[in-house]
Amino acid sequence: MRKKVVAIVLAAGEGKRMGSGIPKQYMLIKSRPLVYYALKAFENSPVDEVILVTGEDEIEYCRRYIVEKYQFHKVTRIVAGGCERYASVYCGLKAIQHADYVLIHDGARPMIDCTLIKTCILNVMEYGTCVVGVPSKDTIKVVDERNYAIHTPERRTLWQVQTPQCFEYELVMEAYQKLMESGATNATDDAMVVETYGNVPVKLIEGGYDNIKITTPEDVRIAGSLMKARKILRVLHNIHDRVIYAQMQVFKRHQKRKNKKL
């Protein structure tokens, strides 16, 4: 029996560090709202359904000017989020009627693509949990309350965690229910919730350093440049494929003529 995979796209943040008058998820990057790119990636992926979590006052806006405008047919529900990220995730989980696996993604990460989503699905089906991340390139310092370094962890053990964060639905739902019942407010990502309240280790899989989260105005410019570079690379790959194909055709014709002479 085919397993059902549902994605939760989080777009309920206020984006205070952006310093803009509008929530960052609706800021335009290359003439499209930021959250468009994550929704587009999931629309073109093997995911069966998408739950969009946004601000309560923004539900109708998202429905009319994003979901309907760009024809995101896999978005089956748009629900209001909470005051913090973990509360928004819980709202998204409760909105799912049935799922075997769930992929939780920050709508402020526009560089996600179908290849990464497919990798996530394969790994969560194999391991039950998986979180996208990248090995840290930098040395990380642990500091005290006065910002003096007190410890330097080994860099080879450190990863920068990204999204999607992927889990068996029942596992992550049960873990979040325990979190909400506990009243704790220190959960910063979904893996932490599953590790703490599900008592299950989380598998990390390597994503890409371009899978950035848009937080500041500088990030908007970086994302625009990355999208432009990705488009150029796609064109170059297509040209390369056509050149190789043409070479193969010439070689085959040459071989046929050579065989006829023999």
ChimeraX attribute file (.defattr): number of C-alpha atoms within 10 A of each C-alpha:
attribute: neighborCount
match mode: 1-to-1
recipient: residues
	/A:1	3
	/A:2	5
	/A:3	10
	/A:4	15
	/A:5	22
	/A:6	27
	/A:7	28
	/A:8	30
	/A:9	28
	/A:10	27
	/A:11	27
	/A:12	28
	/A:13	21
	/A:14	16
	/A:15	18
	/A:16	13
	/A:17	11
	/A:18	18
	/A:19	12
	/A:20	13
	/A:21	10
	/A:22	12
	/A:23	18
	/A:24	27
	/A:25	24
	/A:26	17
	/A:27	17
	/A:28	14
	/A:29	17
	/A:30	13
	/A:31	7
	/A:32	13
	/A:33	16
	/A:34	24
	/A:35	25
	/A:36	21
	/A:37	19
	/A:38	21
	/A:39	27
	/A:40	19
	/A:41	19
	/A:42	26
	/A:43	19
	/A:44	13
	/A:45	16
	/A:46	15
	/A:47	21
	/A:48	16
	/A:49	21
	/A:50	26
	/A:51	23
	/A:52	28
	/A:53	30
	/A:54	26
	/A:55	21
	/A:56	13
	/A:57	9
	/A:58	16
	/A:59	17
	/A:60	13
	/A:61	12
	/A:62	21
	/A:63	18
	/A:64	12
	/A:65	12
	/A:66	18
	/A:67	21
	/A:68	13
	/A:69	10
	/A:70	14
	/A:71	14
	/A:72	18
	/A:73	11
	/A:74	20
	/A:75	22
	/A:76	14
	/A:77	16
	/A:78	23
	/A:79	20
	/A:80	19
	/A:81	23
	/A:82	19
	/A:83	11
	/A:84	14
	/A:85	20
	/A:86	21
	/A:87	17
	/A:88	24
	/A:89	24
	/A:90	20
	/A:91	19
	/A:92	26
	/A:93	25
	/A:94	13
	/A:95	18
	/A:96	18
	/A:97	7
	/A:98	13
	/A:99	17
	/A:100	15
	/A:101	23
	/A:102	29
	/A:103	25
	/A:104	23
	/A:105	23
	/A:106	24
	/A:107	29
	/A:108	25
	/A:109	24
	/A:110	26
	/A:111	20
	/A:112	24
	/A:113	16
	/A:114	17
	/A:115	10
	/A:116	19
	/A:117	23
	/A:118	14
	/A:119	15
	/A:120	25
	/A:121	21
	/A:122	13
	/A:123	19
	/A:124	22
	/A:125	17
	/A:126	10
	/A:127	14
	/A:128	19
	/A:129	27
	/A:130	28
	/A:131	24
	/A:132	23
	/A:133	21
	/A:134	17
	/A:135	18
	/A:136	15
	/A:137	12
	/A:138	8
	/A:139	11
	/A:140	14
	/A:141	15
	/A:142	11
	/A:143	12
	/A:144	10
	/A:145	6
	/A:146	6
	/A:147	9
	/A:148	10
	/A:149	12
	/A:150	9
	/A:151	11
	/A:152	11
	/A:153	11
	/A:154	10
	/A:155	14
	/A:156	10
	/A:157	8
	/A:158	16
	/A:159	16
	/A:160	12
	/A:161	19
	/A:162	22
	/A:163	23
	/A:164	26
	/A:165	27
	/A:166	31
	/A:167	30
	/A:168	19
	/A:169	22
	/A:170	15
	/A:171	19
	/A:172	25
	/A:173	20
	/A:174	14
	/A:175	23
	/A:176	24
	/A:177	15
	/A:178	17
	/A:179	22
	/A:180	13
	/A:181	9
	/A:182	10
	/A:183	8
	/A:184	9
	/A:185	12
	/A:186	11
	/A:187	16
	/A:188	11
	/A:189	16
	/A:190	23
	/A:191	24
	/A:192	17
	/A:193	23
	/A:194	23
	/A:195	14
	/A:196	16
	/A:197	18
	/A:198	18
	/A:199	12
	/A:200	17
	/A:201	15
	/A:202	20
	/A:203	17
	/A:204	19
	/A:205	19
	/A:206	18
	/A:207	21
	/A:208	14
	/A:209	14
	/A:210	14
	/A:211	20
	/A:212	19
	/A:213	17
	/A:214	23
	/A:215	17
	/A:216	15
	/A:217	13
	/A:218	10
	/A:219	14
	/A:220	21
	/A:221	12
	/A:222	14
	/A:223	22
	/A:224	16
	/A:225	13
	/A:226	16
	/A:227	16
	/A:228	13
	/A:229	12
	/A:230	13
	/A:231	12
	/A:232	12
	/A:233	12
	/A:234	12
	/A:235	12
	/A:236	12
	/A:237	12
	/A:238	12
	/A:239	12
	/A:240	12
	/A:241	12
	/A:242	12
	/A:243	12
	/A:244	12
	/A:245	12
	/A:246	12
	/A:247	11
	/A:248	12
	/A:249	12
	/A:250	12
	/A:251	12
	/A:252	12
	/A:253	11
	/A:254	11
	/A:255	12
	/A:256	12
	/A:257	11
	/A:258	10
	/A:259	9
	/A:260	7
	/A:261	7
	/A:262	6
